[in-house]
Amino acid sequence: MRLPVVRSKLLELLEAPRVPGRAPRVLGVDEFAFRKGCTYGTVLVDVEAGGVVDVLPDRTSTTFADWLRARRRDRVS
């Protein structure tokens, strides 16, 4: 389609859909800039299904570890 798009607008449209019925077996983790040099986030991707699992508000290991712990509790309960 080759439509001109501003990168920041695409990031505003990014939403994390719920993973239907199963946890991803292979989780891809990457950081990106909401605003280069200022604000960074982390995107979690189901590598096998090719979909976004969640978007974290920063790129710290603490936030990611908390996210993993919360999903483990959901799975165990």
C-alpha positions as CSV (number, residue, x, y, z in Angstrom):
1,M,0.0,0.0,0.0
2,R,3.0,2.3,0.6
3,L,1.2,4.8,2.7
4,P,3.3,7.3,4.6
5,V,3.2,6.5,8.3
6,V,4.8,8.1,11.3
7,R,6.5,5.5,13.5
8,S,5.2,7.1,16.7
9,K,1.6,6.8,15.4
10,L,2.1,3.1,14.8
11,L,3.3,2.7,18.4
12,E,0.2,4.5,19.7
13,L,-2.0,2.0,17.9
14,L,-0.1,-1.0,19.3
15,E,-2.3,-3.0,21.6
16,A,-1.6,-6.3,23.3
17,P,-4.3,-8.9,22.6
18,R,-5.1,-11.6,25.0
19,V,-3.6,-15.0,24.2
20,P,-6.5,-17.4,23.7
21,G,-6.4,-20.5,25.9
22,R,-2.7,-21.2,26.1
23,A,0.6,-19.8,27.2
24,P,3.2,-19.4,24.5
25,R,5.9,-22.1,24.4
26,V,8.5,-19.7,22.8
27,L,8.4,-16.2,24.0
28,G,10.3,-13.5,22.2
29,V,11.3,-10.4,24.2
30,D,12.5,-7.2,22.6
31,E,12.7,-3.5,23.6
32,F,11.6,-0.6,21.6
33,A,11.4,3.2,22.0
34,F,8.1,4.9,22.6
35,R,10.2,8.0,22.2
36,K,13.9,7.7,21.2
37,G,16.3,8.6,24.0
38,C,13.5,9.1,26.5
39,T,11.0,6.3,27.0
40,Y,11.4,2.6,26.2
41,G,9.1,-0.3,26.5
42,T,9.2,-4.1,26.0
43,V,7.2,-6.1,23.6
44,L,6.6,-9.8,24.3
45,V,5.8,-12.0,21.2
46,D,4.6,-15.6,20.8
47,V,7.2,-16.7,18.3
48,E,5.3,-19.7,17.1
49,A,2.0,-18.0,16.6
50,G,3.5,-14.7,15.5
51,G,1.4,-12.5,17.7
52,V,2.0,-9.9,20.4
53,V,1.4,-11.3,23.8
54,D,1.9,-8.1,25.9
55,V,3.5,-4.7,25.9
56,L,5.3,-3.7,29.1
57,P,5.7,0.0,30.0
58,D,9.5,-0.1,30.5
59,R,12.5,-2.3,29.8
60,T,13.6,-3.2,33.3
61,S,14.2,-6.8,34.3
62,T,12.1,-6.3,37.4
63,T,9.0,-5.5,35.3
64,F,9.6,-8.6,33.1
65,A,10.2,-10.8,36.2
66,D,6.9,-9.6,37.8
67,W,5.1,-10.3,34.5
68,L,6.5,-13.8,34.4
69,R,5.6,-14.4,38.1
70,A,2.0,-13.2,37.5
71,R,1.6,-15.6,34.6
72,R,3.0,-18.5,36.6
73,R,0.4,-17.9,39.3
74,D,-2.4,-17.7,36.7
75,R,-1.2,-21.0,35.3
76,V,-0.8,-22.8,38.7
77,S,-4.2,-21.6,40.0
